[in-house]
Amino acid sequence: MLQIRVILILSLLIQIESFVFNLESGRTKCISEDLYINSVTHAHYFINGTASHNYKISARVSDPDGESLHYAESVEKGEFAFTATKNGEHNVCFWFPHFDPSIPPIPIEFEWRTGVAMNQQISNSILRKDKISFTELELKKMEESIISIHESMKNLREREEEMQMLNQSTNSRMAVLSMLSLFVCLGVAGLQLWHLKTFFERKKVI
């Protein structure tokens, strides 16, 4: 059980989404990531291949309440970095700024990093942009690791409590059902005895 918990915690500390998808004109492609509060995230996206010379895309990042965290219109590529201020799903949506049925599906390469893996690879330009010093970055990495471990352990405790409550509830119901079954059996046995006694009395056997 301890090994399973350690593996689960380590998997939560390193989250990387990197893939290529096709974006069609007139349709919106959205990707969501469940982030903890105060977790640092960084992502970059770009049109893959030679199509980048002919087409532009738009992108928007929003928090669980729908507030915009990043917006770019008519670009070939872009990136964003922020510290989550709320727990929950953060969404990234891509679309063409102008609908054109003649545009074929365009491959978009997207990489989204959160957790320790992201913190180890934040570029110097992002650090200068956000004015985060090396010491502050290390503190953020430590803080995020502690928060992730705390949230993971909290979720495990909550699940354990739920299982205990479910077991107690099941045991209570089984005890009630057993007592009810016993009373029913005793009642049926009593009725049978009474019926037999009445029958024999009518037949004057006893």
C-alpha positions, 0 to 999 in steps of 0.5 A: 500500500505504501509503494502504491501511494508513493507511485501515485504521489510521484505521478502527480508531481510530474505532468506533461501533455505533448501531442499534435492534433488537427484543427479544422476551420469553423471548429474549436479544439479545447484541452483541459488540465486539472490544476491545484492552487498555486501550481505553476504551469507553462505551455507552448503551441505552434502550427506544425510544418509548412502550413505555418507560413500560410495560416494563423490561429487564435488561442485562449486560456481560461480558469475554472470560473471562465476568466481569461488568463491568456489570449492570442489572435492570428498567430503562428505560435505562442506560449503562456505561463501562470500560477493557478489561483484556483483549484479545478480545470483550466481550459485552452481553446484553439480556433481559426480567427476567420472561418474559411471552408477551403482551409484544410485541417492544420496540424497544431503541436501543443505541449503543456507542462505542470509540476516538477517537470515544468519547473525544471525546464522554464526558459530564461525568457519566461523567468525574466518576463515574470520577474521571478528570481532563481531563489523564488523559482526554487521556493515555488518548486518546493511549495508546489511539491508540498502542496501536491503531496498534501493534496494527494494525501488529503484525497487518499484520507478522504477516500479511506474515510469514505470506504470506512463509512461505506463498510460501517453502513454495509455492516449496519444494514446487514445486521438489521437485515439479519435481525429482520430475517430472524424475526420473520423466521420466528414469526413464520415458525410461530404461525405454523405451530399455531396452525398445526395446533388449531388443526389438531384441535379441530380434528380432536387429535389433541 
